[in-house]
Amino acid sequence: MTPAQRVLDTFAAAPGWSQLFADALTGALPRGWLDSLVVVAYLAATVFIGLKGAKWLAPRRASASQEQEDDYFLAGRNVPGWLNGVSYAVTLVNADVAPAYCGVAVVVGLPVAWFYISRFGLALMLAALLFAVRWRQLGIRTGPEFFSLRFGNRSARWVRTYTSAYSVVIGTIPWIGAGLLGVHMIFAPIVGIDSKTVTLLIILPVMVSYVWFSGFAGVLATDFMQTIVILGANLCVLVAVFAKFGGPAGVAAAIESALPEKAHEILSLTPVPGHHLMGPLAVAAWLVVSTVGVGGNVAFEGQRLFSCRSPRSAASVGVWCQIALFAMLALLTLPMLGVLANHPEMYSATPQVRETAYGLLLADFLPPGALGLALAALLAAVMSTVAGHINYGSQTLLNDVCRPFVPQMTEHRALLTGRLLMLLVLGLAIVVMAFADSLVGIAVVVVGLFGSTLTFGWGQWWWWRANFPAWCAATFGGPILYAVLMQALPYWPWWREQAALSPSAQQTMAMLQAAITMAATTVLWIAVALATTPEDMATLRQFYLRARPMGLWGPVRKALLADGVASTRVVQPRGALLAGAAIAVLGATWTALATMALSAAVGGMTGKAIALALTAAGLAYLFLLAFRWHVARLTGDRPTDRLTL
């Protein structure tokens, strides 16, 4: 997921989310010492596991004097794919997720699953099947380092530095700031304080301690624990809803009684045509905007790929991420059926009111102790995001801003610099937290401007003619096109009429504008690439031998073969690009069906749930076989006999 997409998730998904989050928790404050004890126990466990993470995941590091940069920032490049995938998933779950997703669920019902299926289902699978192996084979440390290989020396340093700075300033620091504000919104009611400073003095030592001493290994270890906490807490909420209504059938009956005219929409397993928020058109728009360009560039998720023990493990990261993410989001949103049964008026709630639905859920259904676990889960979601991003932010600033200008930096000095940069990133995020209300609007505009450049990420991997001028056209021309369309499209009567229908219609038109801008930007950078000189052939040959990109690289392959390079190093597996895309669709299909099966089970549709689950299991088996075959072709290894990713 790109920096633009991540900031969009934080700020655009839940307008004014920080105040709404506070409102959502108003009715669900801790009701006794047991809740506070659960949260304190969670914080203590986080410190312990975080500090032990380096010993568990990077055992070769015997002492601080022997610590290497890859040990600290990439956990020794020996991390299993499943753990990186789980870490990736929980890092995507920030403070806004509970109020935003539950707010959508309460006005949509079971079709809320398509909100995250459309945004992540195909995107994560495409990144896994088409790019992950090649990213890991590069042997680099960060995504921006890619440009030092792809472009010539004169432009590579500038692109690398710019991309790193943009990734941190636009994609990382606001994300961390949002997370810190979320920590305050969660933690303040527990200890009865209003000051953000006091909250930070309590929470920051917990996070900084294990990130400072254990690095990325500590982040991974705590991410796994935090995933378990989130899943356990959300499952407890779902069980509490079942207990009140007498199981899934009772929940469905309560919905039909409370909202008889809308029950068919709420209990539908597919998007309902004409729905004001989550109709088929909105799902299609989310699918296009969230999928196009995915995988061509990497930011914090690059750490999860580069730290894997093998390219095969790297390919499994996206698959495990999708499984873990969908499990967390499904268990988070499905209990909202209980809120609709208790508060049927919420089905027609405004965007501002619906964000308080999560607070109603906690207040209505959770007893003391279980409420503390739910609050610990919210803290877990935020802390995983903050810890992962401060580690990534310091790594990319060190590797892509400092190191190109100080190439002879020793390991000891590099690690010290990286830790100090971590404090710098954290300090800037605290500034964002302090001035969050004034910066949100700026962040949304910046995201819209730069989200139009995503297609070049595919181009730089799949087309040899993609060059530095084309990158400039996409990076700077795309925002200009976005700004022009923002001013011009409202003059179109049809556009103006559609946007005036409702706030939800405005969101749909905004996504449509993003898609139009992407298409126009793609035409622009392709035209510039064709009108300008390609990168130096020597640079392209070196890049091809190291990256083994798929797609339109015919002239470079011919040049390499003419130079006498062995065909095994030049020729790509036949149809690898199309095969990978087809397998990605298969992967997205089985995970969508599995999610629908869980939705059907919660909605009391046992027969449909069993049929969907069996179909999903069959497709999952086919996907596993196809995945292993495809990855083996890309890596040159023979598939193992074990039925594992």
C-alpha positions in Angstrom: 0.0 0.0 0.0 1.4 3.4 -1.0 1.9 6.3 1.3 -1.0 8.1 -0.4 -3.4 5.2 0.1 -2.4 4.9 3.8 -3.0 8.6 4.6 -6.2 8.5 2.6 -7.4 5.6 4.9 -6.5 7.6 8.0 -8.0 11.0 7.1 -10.6 10.5 4.3 -12.3 7.4 5.6 -13.6 9.1 8.8 -13.9 12.8 8.5 -13.2 14.5 11.9 -12.4 11.1 13.2 -10.6 12.1 16.3 -13.6 13.8 17.9 -15.9 11.1 16.7 -13.6 8.5 18.2 -13.9 10.3 21.5 -17.6 10.3 21.2 -17.7 6.6 20.3 -16.0 5.8 23.6 -18.1 8.1 25.7 -20.6 5.4 26.6 -18.1 2.7 27.1 -15.6 4.0 29.7 -14.0 1.4 32.0 -16.5 0.5 34.7 -14.1 -0.8 37.4 -10.6 -1.8 38.4 -10.7 -5.0 36.3 -10.8 -3.1 33.0 -7.8 -0.9 34.0 -5.9 -4.0 35.2 -6.4 -5.7 31.8 -5.0 -2.6 30.0 -2.0 -2.4 32.3 -1.3 -6.1 31.9 -1.4 -5.6 28.1 1.1 -2.7 28.3 3.4 -4.8 30.5 3.2 -7.8 28.1 4.0 -5.5 25.2 7.2 -4.2 26.8 8.3 -7.8 27.7 7.6 -9.3 24.3 9.0 -6.3 22.5 12.3 -6.5 24.3 12.6 -10.2 23.8 11.8 -10.0 20.1 15.4 -9.5 19.0 16.5 -12.6 20.8 13.7 -14.7 19.3 13.9 -13.5 15.7 17.5 -12.4 15.3 19.5 -14.9 17.5 22.7 -14.5 15.6 23.2 -11.1 17.1 25.2 -12.0 20.2 25.8 -8.5 21.5 25.2 -4.8 20.7 28.8 -4.5 19.4 28.1 -7.2 16.8 24.7 -5.7 15.8 24.4 -5.1 12.0 22.1 -2.7 10.2 20.1 -5.6 8.7 19.7 -7.1 12.2 18.2 -3.9 13.6 16.0 -2.8 10.6 15.3 -6.2 8.9 15.5 -8.7 11.8 18.5 -10.4 10.2 16.5 -11.1 7.0 15.4 -14.4 8.5 11.7 -13.7 9.2 9.0 -16.3 8.1 6.5 -15.0 5.6 3.5 -15.7 7.8 4.8 -13.5 10.6 5.6 -10.6 8.2 2.1 -11.0 6.8 0.4 -10.8 10.2 2.6 -7.8 11.1 1.6 -6.1 7.8 -2.0 -6.7 8.5 -2.1 -5.3 12.1 0.0 -2.3 11.0 -2.8 -1.4 8.6 -5.2 -1.3 11.5 -4.9 2.2 12.9 -7.0 4.2 15.4 -9.6 5.2 12.8 -10.5 1.6 11.8 -12.9 0.7 14.6 -15.1 3.9 14.4 -14.8 4.1 10.6 -15.5 0.5 9.6 -18.1 0.0 12.3 -19.7 3.3 11.1 -20.0 1.8 7.6 -21.2 -1.5 9.0 -24.1 0.1 10.9 -25.5 1.7 7.7 -24.8 -1.2 5.4 -25.1 -4.5 7.3 -23.4 -7.7 6.1 -22.4 -6.1 2.7 -19.8 -4.1 4.7 -17.5 -7.0 3.9 -17.3 -5.6 0.3 -15.8 -2.4 1.7 -12.6 -4.2 2.6 -12.8 -6.9 0.0 -12.8 -4.3 -2.8 -10.0 -2.3 -1.2 -7.6 -5.1 -0.3 -8.7 -8.4 -1.8 -7.2 -8.2 -5.3 -4.6 -5.5 -4.4 -2.8 -7.7 -1.9 -2.9 -10.7 -4.1 -1.5 -8.9 -7.1 1.3 -7.4 -5.1 2.1 -10.9 -3.8 2.0 -12.8 -7.1 3.5 -10.2 -9.4 6.0 -8.2 -7.4 7.0 -9.8 -4.0 9.5 -12.3 -5.4 11.3 -9.7 -7.5 11.4 -7.2 -4.7 13.1 -9.8 -2.4 15.5 -10.9 -5.1 16.8 -7.4 -5.5 18.5 -7.6 -2.1 17.9 -4.0 -1.2 16.9 -2.5 2.1 14.1 0.0 1.3 11.8 0.8 -1.6 13.4 4.1 -2.6 16.7 2.2 -3.1 15.1 0.6 -6.1 15.6 3.9 -8.1 19.3 3.7 -7.7 19.1 0.6 -9.9 16.3 1.5 -12.3 17.6 5.0 -13.3 20.9 6.4 -14.3 23.3 7.8 -11.8 22.5 11.5 -12.4 18.8 11.1 -11.7 18.8 8.1 -9.4 20.1 9.9 -6.3 17.5 12.7 -6.6 14.6 10.3 -7.2 15.7 8.1 -4.3 16.0 11.0 -1.9 12.7 12.6 -3.0 10.8 9.4 -2.8 12.1 8.6 0.7 11.3 12.1 2.0 7.9 12.0 0.5 7.2 8.6 1.9 8.1 9.8 5.4 6.6 13.3 5.4 3.4 12.4 3.6 2.9 8.7 4.3 4.5 8.0 7.6 4.5 11.1 9.9 0.8 11.9 9.6 0.0 8.2 10.0 2.0 8.1 13.3 0.4 11.4 14.4 -3.0 10.0 13.8 -2.1 6.9 15.8 -0.7 8.9 18.7 -3.9 10.9 18.8 -5.8 7.6 18.8 -3.7 6.4 21.8 -4.8 9.5 23.7 -8.5 9.0 22.8 -8.3 5.4 24.1 -6.0 5.8 27.1 -7.2 9.1 28.5 -10.6 7.8 29.8 -8.8 4.9 31.5 -6.6 7.1 33.7 -9.0 10.1 33.8 -6.7 12.7 32.1 -7.3 15.2 29.4 -3.7 16.3 28.6 -2.1 14.8 25.5 1.3 15.4 27.1 0.5 13.2 30.1 -0.8 10.4 27.8 2.4 10.5 25.7 4.6 10.4 28.9 2.8 7.2 29.8 2.6 5.5 26.5 5.7 6.5 24.6 8.2 4.9 26.9 6.5 1.6 26.2 6.8 1.9 22.5 10.2 3.6 22.3 11.8 1.1 24.7 11.3 -2.0 22.5 11.7 -0.2 19.2 15.0 1.4 20.4 16.5 -1.8 21.7 15.0 -4.5 19.6 14.3 -2.7 16.3 12.2 -4.4 13.7 12.3 -7.7 15.5 10.6 -6.1 18.5 8.0 -4.7 16.2 7.3 -8.1 14.7 7.0 -9.8 18.1 4.6 -7.3 19.5 2.6 -7.2 16.2 1.9 -10.9 16.6 0.8 -10.5 20.2 -1.3 -7.5 19.3 -3.0 -9.4 16.5 -4.0 -12.1 19.0 -5.4 -9.5 21.3 -7.4 -7.8 18.6 -8.9 -11.1 17.3 -9.6 -12.3 20.9 -11.3 -9.0 21.9 -13.4 -8.9 18.7 -14.4 -12.5 19.1 -15.5 -11.8 22.7 -17.7 -8.9 21.4 -19.3 -11.2 18.9 -20.0 -13.9 21.5 -21.6 -11.3 23.7 -23.9 -10.3 20.9 -24.8 -13.9 20.3 -25.4 -14.4 24.0 -27.9 -11.5 24.2 -29.9 -12.5 21.1 -29.7 -16.3 21.4 -27.2 -17.0 18.6 -27.0 -16.1 14.9 -30.7 -17.0 14.2 -31.7 -14.7 17.1 -29.6 -11.9 15.7 -31.3 -12.2 12.3 -34.7 -12.4 13.9 -34.0 -9.2 15.9 -32.9 -7.4 12.7 -36.1 -8.5 10.9 -38.2 -7.3 13.8 -36.4 -3.9 14.3 -36.1 -3.1 10.5 -38.6 -5.2 8.6 -38.4 -3.1 5.4 -34.6 -3.0 5.3 -33.8 -6.5 6.7 -33.2 -7.9 3.2 -30.5 -5.2 2.6 -28.9 -5.6 6.0 -28.7 -9.4 5.7 -27.6 -9.5 2.0 -24.3 -11.1 1.3 -23.6 -9.0 -1.8 -23.8 -5.2 -2.4 -27.4 -4.0 -2.9 -28.0 -2.0 -6.1 -29.1 1.5 -5.3 -27.7 1.6 -1.8 -26.7 5.1 -0.9 -23.2 4.1 0.4 -22.1 0.6 -0.6 -23.8 -0.2 -3.9 -22.1 -2.1 -6.8 -20.8 1.1 -8.4 -19.1 2.2 -5.1 -17.5 -1.3 -4.7 -16.3 -1.2 -8.3 -14.8 2.3 -7.8 -13.0 1.2 -4.6 -11.7 -1.8 -6.5 -10.2 0.2 -9.3 -8.7 3.1 -7.2 -7.3 0.7 -4.5 -5.8 -1.8 -7.0 -4.3 0.1 -9.9 -0.5 0.6 -9.3 -0.3 -1.6 -6.3 3.0 -3.4 -5.8 5.1 -1.3 -8.1 6.4 0.7 -5.2 6.8 -0.2 -1.6 7.0 1.8 1.6 6.7 0.3 5.1 5.5 -3.0 3.6 8.9 -3.2 2.0 10.4 -4.1 5.4 8.1 -7.1 5.5 9.4 -8.3 2.1 13.1 -7.5 2.4 13.3 -9.1 5.8 11.9 -12.5 4.6 14.2 -15.4 4.7 13.6 -16.2 1.0 11.8 -14.9 -2.1 9.2 -17.6 -1.7 8.5 -16.4 1.9 8.2 -12.9 0.5 5.5 -14.0 -1.9 3.4 -15.4 1.0 3.4 -12.1 2.9 0.5 -10.6 1.0 -1.5 -13.8 1.3 -1.0 -14.1 5.1 -1.7 -10.4 5.4 -5.0 -10.7 3.6 -6.1 -13.7 5.8 -5.2 -11.9 9.0 -6.6 -8.5 7.9 -9.9 -10.0 6.8 -10.3 -12.0 10.0 -9.7 -8.8 12.1 -12.1 -6.7 10.1 -14.8 -9.3 9.8 -14.8 -9.9 13.6 -14.8 -6.2 14.2 -17.7 -5.3 11.9 -20.1 -8.3 12.2 -21.1 -7.6 15.8 -22.6 -4.3 14.5 -25.7 -6.3 13.7 -26.4 -6.2 17.4 -26.2 -2.4 17.4 -28.8 -2.3 14.6 -31.1 -4.6 16.5 -30.9 -2.4 19.6 -30.7 1.0 17.7 -32.5 0.6 14.4 -32.4 4.4 13.8 -28.6 4.0 13.2 -29.3 2.4 9.8 -30.1 5.9 8.5 -27.5 7.8 10.5 -25.5 10.6 9.1 -21.8 10.1 8.6 -21.1 12.0 11.8 -23.5 10.0 13.9 -22.7 6.6 12.5 -19.1 6.9 13.7 -20.3 6.7 17.3 -21.7 3.2 16.7 -18.6 1.4 18.0 -19.1 3.1 21.4 -22.7 1.9 21.4 -21.5 -1.6 20.8 -19.1 -1.6 23.7 -21.6 0.0 26.0 -24.4 -2.3 25.2 -22.8 -5.7 25.2 -19.5 -5.9 27.2 -19.2 -6.6 30.9 -16.3 -5.4 33.0 -13.0 -7.1 32.1 -14.2 -7.8 28.6 -14.4 -4.0 28.0 -10.8 -3.7 29.2 -9.8 -6.3 26.6 -11.6 -4.4 23.9 -9.8 -1.2 24.9 -6.5 -3.1 24.9 -7.4 -4.2 21.4 -7.8 -0.6 20.3 -4.5 0.2 21.9 -2.9 -2.7 20.2 -4.1 -1.5 16.8 -2.6 1.9 17.4 0.6 0.9 18.9 1.4 -1.6 16.2 1.0 1.1 13.6 3.0 3.7 15.5 5.9 1.3 16.3 6.1 -0.1 12.8 6.1 3.3 11.2 8.7 5.0 13.4 11.0 2.1 12.7 10.4 2.3 9.0 10.7 6.1 8.9 14.1 6.0 10.5 15.3 3.2 8.2 14.4 4.9 5.0 15.8 8.3 6.1 19.1 6.6 7.0 19.3 4.4 3.9 18.0 6.7 1.3 18.7 10.3 2.5 21.8 10.0 4.7 23.7 7.0 3.2 23.9 8.2 -0.4 25.7 11.3 0.8 27.8 9.5 3.5 28.5 6.1 1.8 31.4 5.2 4.2 29.2 5.3 7.4 30.2 2.6 9.8 27.7 0.1 11.1 27.9 1.5 14.6 27.4 5.1 13.4 24.6 4.0 11.1 22.7 2.3 13.9 23.1 5.3 16.2 22.0 7.6 13.4 19.0 5.4 12.7 17.9 5.4 16.4 18.2 9.2 16.5 16.2 9.6 13.3 13.5 7.5 14.9 13.3 10.1 17.6 13.1 12.8 15.0 10.3 11.1 13.1 8.5 10.6 16.4 9.0 14.2 17.4 7.5 15.4 14.1 4.5 13.0 14.5 3.9 14.6 18.0 3.7 18.0 16.3 1.1 16.5 13.9 -0.8 15.2 16.9 -0.7 18.6 18.5 -2.1 20.4 15.5 -4.2 17.5 14.0 -7.3 19.5 13.4 -5.5 22.0 11.1 -3.4 19.4 9.3 -6.1 17.0 8.3 -7.4 19.0 5.5 -3.9 19.6 4.2 -3.2 15.9 4.3 -6.3 15.0 2.3 -5.4 17.5 -0.4 -1.9 16.2 -0.7 -3.1 12.6 -0.9 -5.5 13.5 -3.7 -2.7 15.3 -5.6 -0.2 12.5 -5.4 -2.4 9.5 -5.6 -2.8 10.0 -9.3 0.8 8.8 -10.0 0.4 5.2 -9.0 0.3 3.6 -12.4 3.9 4.6 -13.1 4.9 2.0 -10.4 3.7 -0.7 -12.8 5.3 1.0 -15.7 8.8 1.1 -14.2 8.6 -2.7 -13.7 6.9 -3.8 -16.8 8.1 -1.5 -19.6 11.7 -0.8 -20.4 10.9 2.6 -21.9 9.7 4.0 -18.5 12.4 6.6 -17.8 13.2 9.5 -15.6 11.3 12.1 -17.6 8.2 9.9 -17.5 8.6 9.6 -13.7 8.7 13.4 -13.5 5.6 13.6 -15.7 3.7 11.2 -13.5 5.0 12.6 -10.2 4.5 16.3 -11.0 2.1 16.2 -13.9 -0.4 14.0 -12.1 -1.0 16.4 -9.3 -1.5 19.2 -11.8 -4.1 17.2 -13.7 -5.8 16.4 -10.4 -6.0 20.1 -9.5 -7.4 21.0 -13.0 -10.0 18.3 -12.8 -11.0 19.3 -9.3 -11.9 22.8 -10.7 -13.2 21.7 -14.1 -15.5 18.8 -13.3 -18.0 20.7 -11.2 -18.8 22.8 -14.3 -20.2 19.6 -15.9 -24.0 19.6 -15.1 -24.2 15.8 -14.7 -21.2 15.7 -12.4 -22.6 18.6 -10.3 -26.0 16.9 -10.1 -24.5 13.5 -9.0 -22.3 15.1 -6.4 -25.2 17.0 -4.9 -27.3 13.9 -4.2 -25.7 13.1 -0.8 -22.4 13.0 1.1 -22.0 9.4 0.0 -22.5 10.4 -3.6 -19.8 13.0 -3.2 -17.4 10.3 -2.0 -18.3 8.2 -5.0 -17.6 11.1 -7.4 -14.3 11.8 -5.6 -13.3 8.2 -6.3 -14.4 8.6 -9.9 -12.3 11.8 -10.2 -9.3 9.8 -8.8 -9.8 7.1 -11.5 -10.1 9.7 -14.3 -6.9 11.4 -13.0 -5.1 8.1 -12.9 -6.1 7.4 -16.5 -5.1 10.8 -17.7 -1.8 10.7 -15.9 -1.0 7.3 -17.4 -1.5 8.7 -20.9 0.7 11.6 -20.0 3.7 9.6 -18.7 3.5 7.1 -21.5 3.5 9.9 -24.1 6.5 11.5 -22.4 8.3 8.1 -22.3 7.8 7.6 -26.0 8.9 11.1 -26.8 12.2 11.0 -24.8 15.3 8.9 -24.8 15.2 5.6 -22.8 17.5 5.1 -19.9 21.1 4.1 -20.8 21.1 0.5 -22.1 23.9 -0.4 -19.7 21.8 0.7 -16.8 18.8 -1.2 -18.1 20.9 -4.4 -18.7 22.2 -4.3 -15.1 18.7 -3.7 -13.7 17.2 -6.5 -15.7 19.8 -9.1 -14.6 19.3 -8.1 -11.0 15.5 -7.6 -10.9 14.3 -10.0 -13.6 11.3 -7.9 -14.4 8.3 -9.3 -16.4 6.6 -7.5 -19.2 7.8 -5.5 -22.2 11.6 -5.8 -22.0 12.3 -7.3 -25.4 15.1 -4.9 -26.6 16.9 -5.3 -23.3 16.7 -9.1 -23.5 18.0 -9.1 -27.0 20.9 -6.9 -26.0 21.8 -9.3 -23.1 21.6 -12.3 -25.4 23.8 -10.5 -28.0 26.3 -9.9 -25.2 26.5 -13.7 -24.6 24.6 -13.7 -21.3 23.1 -17.2 -20.6 19.5 -17.5 -21.7 18.6 -18.9 -18.3 19.4 -15.5 -16.8 17.5 -13.6 -19.5 14.4 -15.5 -20.6 11.3 -15.2 -18.4 8.8 -18.0 -17.7 6.3 -18.0 -20.5 3.1 -16.1 -19.6 4.3 -15.4 -16.0 2.6 -12.0 -15.9 -0.8 -13.2 -17.0 -0.5 -16.4 -14.9 0.3 -14.4 -11.8 -2.6 -12.0 -12.4 -5.0 -15.0 -12.9 -3.8 -16.7 -9.7 -4.2 -13.4 -7.9 -7.9 -13.3 -9.0 -8.3 -16.9 -7.8 -6.8 -15.9 -4.4 -9.0 -12.8 -4.1 -12.0 -15.0 -5.0 -11.5 -17.7 -2.3 -10.8 -15.1 0.4 -14.0 -13.2 -0.6 -16.0 -16.4 -0.5 -14.6 -17.3 2.9 -15.5 -13.9 4.2 -19.0 -14.2 2.9 -19.3 -17.6 4.5 -18.5 -16.1 7.9 -21.0 -13.3 7.2 -23.6 -15.9 6.3 -22.9 -17.8 9.5 -23.3 -14.7 11.7 -26.5 -13.8 9.9 -28.1 -17.1 10.6 -27.8 -18.5 7.1 -26.3 -21.8 7.9 -26.9 -23.5 4.6 -25.4 -20.7 2.6 -22.5 -20.5 5.1 -21.6 -24.2 4.6 -21.9 -24.0 0.8 -19.7 -20.9 0.6 -17.2 -22.3 3.1 -16.8 -25.6 1.1 -16.5 -23.6 -2.2 -13.9 -21.3 -0.6 -12.0 -24.3 0.7 -11.9 -25.9 -2.7 -10.7 -22.7 -4.4 -8.1 -22.2 -1.6 -6.6 -25.6 -2.4 -6.4 -24.8 -6.1 -4.9 -21.4 -5.2 -2.3 -23.1 -3.0 -1.2 -25.4 -5.8 -1.2 -22.6 -8.4 0.7 -20.3 -6.0 3.5 -22.8 -5.3 3.8 -23.5 -9.1 4.0 -19.8 -10.0 6.5 -18.9 -7.3 8.7 -21.9 -8.2 8.8 -20.6 -11.8 9.8 -17.2 -10.7 12.5 -18.4 -8.3 13.8 -21.3 -10.3 13.2 -23.7 -7.4 11.2 -26.9 -7.4 7.9 -26.8 -5.5 7.9 -28.5 -2.2 5.7 -31.4 -1.4 4.2 -29.7 1.7 0.9 -28.1 1.3 2.0 -24.8 2.7 2.6 -21.3 1.4 
